Amino acid sequence: MHRSAPFPERSKTAYQWLGDIAELKSRAEKLEASIRAGIRQHGTMNFNGDTVFAYEVDGFGNAVFMDDANVPSLLSLPLLGFVSENDPLYLATRRAVLSSRNPWFFKGKLGIGGVGGPHVGRNCIWPMSLMVQAWTSDSVEEVSQLLQQLMIVSDPNSLMHESFNKDTVSLFTRSWFAWANTLFGDLVLRVATHSSLFKAANLTRPLDLEALIRDWQPGDVVLI
């Protein structure tokens, strides 16, 4: 529990925050450092000859390797700001996550490989995992391929779904999944404005979003 000044809807509380904000910042930084150190020391495992981040540990030396498409996930660690996308430990983990070594990685007749999870069951790939894979890549070729795959799997109604069957896009869960649709829009903006990844969206130059917003007039149609 913690004491805060406003309620979530911004109403004033009866019991105000009595702590020192500078002290709170220091305590939060120390907590973050201890969690990071703990994960580095106890949250990794040897998996098929590689040292990777574990998905679960029990504190007694046992560990499980897998990954789930839901964020937070091992694949999303750079997106969450925990590590760099070029961190060697993350890269080893990423390779394992995006392979058959991950029990929740599937690839079928569509030729699209991605991560699912226990929530919807086996043989179901979450478009969100493809988005996170693109978010954590600096490869124009990889991001371009993922964008094309995401457009393919949105085919039934031009929206991003919770999951799709690895063999056919016509079998999917949730015809409308706001989380995935929002993340996809965010990904498109990131790619379009990135100094090198813009090529993955077949653009001739990065999109200057600030200039676009500044110069926009009511009635303008923006084509990316």
N, C-alpha and C positions, 0 to 999 in steps of 0.2 A: 504494500500500500504506500501511497505518497500523498502529500498535501499540495494542493495547487490553488492558484488564485481564482480562475474562472471555471465554471462548469463547461462542458463541451459546447453548449449553445451560447457561451460567453456571458452568462449571468454571473453576477458577483457572488462569491461564497461568503458564508458567515465567518469561517475560520481561515484567515489569510495565510499565505505562505510566509513562514517565519525564518526560513533558512537563508544562508548567504549564497547568492547566485554564483559568485566566484568559487566558493567552496564546493557547490554542487557540480560545477563544471570540472573541477579537479577530481572529485570523487568519481564522476562518470568516466573521465579519461583513465583513471586507475582501474576501474572496473573493466573497461574495454581492453586495456593492456593485459589484464589477468586472464580474460576470456580468450584473447588471441593466443597468449602463451600456453594456456591450457589445451586449446585445440591443436596447436603445433606439437605439443608434447604427448597428448593422449588421444587426439582425434584423427590420427593417421594409422595406416596399416599396410602390411605387405600383402599385395594382391597379385598373384600370378607373376611374381618377380619384380613388380613395380611398387614403389611407395606412393600411396594415394590417400586422399582424404576419405575417411570412413563415413558412411551414412549414419551408422549407429554404433555406439560403444556402451559397455555396461560398467566400466570402472574396475573390472576384474581381469582385464586383458583380452576380453572377447570383443569382436567387431564384426559388423555386417557391411558388405559393399553392395550397393544398388543406387539407383536414383529415381526420383519421382518427378513427373513433369511440373507439378505445382511449384510455384515460387514461394518461399525460398527453396533452393535445391543446390546440389553440388555444381551442376552446370551453370547456375546463375551467380556463382560467387563473385566474379568481377562486376557483374551488373549491380550487385548489392554493395560494391565498394570494399569487399573483404580482402581481395587480392587483385593483382594486375592480371590481365588476360594473357600475359607472357610469363607468369610465374611458373617455374618448372614443375612444382608439385601440382599446381592446378592443371597444367597441360597434360600431365600423366593421368590425372583423374578424368579429365575431359575425354581423352582417348578411350578410357575404359567405359565411361558413361555412354559414349556413342558407339558402342560395339555390343556384340552378343554376350560379352562378359557381364553386362548389366542385364539382370533378369527381366527388366521392364523396358528393354529396347526391342523394337520390332521393325521388321522390314518385309514387305510382301510383294504381291504382284504389281503393285503400283510403282515399285522401285524407289519408294520414299522411305527412308529410315528415320525413326524418331522415338522419343521416350513417351511412355504412358504411365500407368501406375495402378495400384490396387483399387483406387476409387471406382473406376469403370471396368477394370478387369483386363484380361489378357487380349493381345492382338489389336488393341486400340491405341492409336498414336494421338497425342495431343498437339494441335497446331502451336500451342504455346511453347512446346519444347523446340520447335523449329525456329520460332521467333527468338527465344533465348539463345539458341545456337548462333543465330545471326548477330544478335546483340553482342556476343562475346567473341566475335571473329573480326580480324582485320584483313581478311582475304576477300578481294573483290569477286573472285570466281566462286568462292563458297557462299557469300552473301547473295550473289546473283542467282545461283541455283536455288537457294532457300526461298527467295522471293517468288521465283517461278513456281516452286512446289506449293507455297502458300496460296497462290492464286488458283492452282489446280484443285486443292482440297476445299476451297471455298465454293466450288462449282455449283452445288445443289441450290443455293440461294444467295450466292455472292457475299456470304458472311462467314466469319470465323466461328467454328464450333468448339465445343468442349473437347471432342475427340472424333476420330474417324477410323473406320476399319482399315487395317493395313493392306487389304486386297481390293477395296472399292470405296470411293468417296460417298456413294449413295447411302451407306450405313454410317450414321453419325449420332452423337448425343448432343443435345441442346442446340436447337436451331438458332438460338440467339444467346450468345455468351459475351456479355459486356466486357468482362475482364480481358478476354482474348482480343476482341475487336479494338479495344482501347490500346492495348499493347502493340497491336499491329500498326495502328495509326502512328504511335510513337516511334516505332521502328522505321516506318517510311520516312518520317521527318528526319530521323537521325541519319539515315542513308543519304537522303537528298541533300542534306546540308554538310555532310562530312567531306573533309578535304581530299579524300581519295576514294571512299566507298560510293560516291555519287555515280561512278561509272557502272556500279552494279544495277542502278536503276535506269541505265541507258541515257543518262543526262550528259550534256556536253561540258557542263561546269557545275560546281556546287550551287545549290539554291541559297540565295541571300534572303533569309526569312525576314530579317529586320527591315530590309528595303521593301520587300513584298508587302509587309503589313503597313509600313509607312506610306507607301504609294497607292495602296488599295483604295478604290472608290466604290460606293454602293452600286451594284449591278455588274461589277467586274467578274469575269469568269477566270479562275486560276487553273491553269493546266500544268501539272508536274510531269 
